[in-house]
Amino acid sequence: MLPTYMQHVDTLVSELGVLIPELNNVSNRSKAMLTCYPGHGARYVKHTDNHCRLGKGGHCNGRRLTTLIYLNEGWEKKDGGQKI
């Protein structure tokens, strides 16, 4: 199942490159990180771990985009996000 979702992410990034100039030269992605949250409000917390602009700077790791995919069983529209 995960390889199928990663294909969707790759397609999304290539399509965004047409619309967002800063992403038009993104040609690959780093390894996927898989995490299982225990529930009860646990989630990915928004943060910054790349302190650069447009892929340049002394504290730059080259990341430009982070995508999150929640694979919750029983997902409902009220949960937010979009079902693929």
N, C-alpha and C positions, 0 to 999 in steps of 0.2 A: 504494500500500500504506500509506503513512504516514497519509493522511487517515482510513482505516479504523481504524487504531490510535488516532488522536487522538479519534475518536468513542467508542471504548471507554474512554479516559481520562475524557472528559466524562461518560459514563454512570456510571463508578465514583465520580467526585467528587460527582455529584448523589445517588447512593445512600448514600455515606458521610455526607452532610449529614443524613440521617434518623437515623443512628446516633450521630454525633459532633456535639454541639451547637456546638462551635467552628467547624465547617465548614458549618453550615446556611445561612449567608448568603453563601457563595462563589457568585458569579453568573457569573464569567468566569475565563478563564485568560490568562496571559501567552503570548507567542509560544513555540512549541516550539523547543528547541535540539536540533540533530542533530549527533552526533559519531561519528566512526569511529575506534575504538581499534585499534591495530596487532596486538593479540594478545599472547601470551607474558605473561599476567598483567595487562596494562594494563586499567584499569577506572575507573569513576566512584569518586572517593574521597569518603566521607562528610565533610561540612563544614557549617558554619553561616554563612550570609551574611545572615541576618535576625535582628537582635538586638532582638526585642520580644516582647511577650506578648499574644496574642489580637488582633493587628493594631493595637496601640497602642504609642506610645513614640517618642522622638526618633530612634532608629536603626532605624526600621521601614520596610520597603519593601512591606508588605502581603502578602507571601507567607505562606501557611499550610501548603501541602502541596507536596511534590515527588514526582513519579512517574517511574519509570525503566522504559523498555522496551528490552530487548535483543533485537535481531532476528538472532540468530545462526543461520546455516545449520547443520543437523545437530544442533540442540539435543537434549539427552537429559535425562531426569528427574534424573540424578545431577548435572547442571550447576547445579541449584537453580532457584528461581523457579517459574513455572507457565506452561504452554503454553496459549495462547488458541486 
